[in-house]
Amino acid sequence: MSPHLPDPEPDHTRLTWFKARKEPRRRTLAWTCHCDVVVHELCTAGGQAFLRRTDLATEEVYETHRMSTRAGCAMWHALLSGLVR
């Protein structure tokens, strides 16, 4: 079962989201539950990690900047902890 996102902490950090790139070799490592309208994923491509946000109602897809895999995993855990959104 995939995790659900908690409510963000009052002092959470706002992530900058960009329109998603076409990435033929994107690999999804983890994702949140699809029962919510917005699904988040931890992805890798080209040796770098990023978070991906998909609005299932509008089909709009956004991504964070590319970062190291270690930083991407840390960002993913921060998202699941409500520290970033």
Buried (B, 14 or more C-beta within 10 A) or exposed (E): EEEEBEEBEEEBEEBEBEEBEEBEEBEEEBBBEEEEEBBBBBBBBEEBBBBBBBEEEEEEBBBBEBBEEEBBBBBBEBBBEBBBB
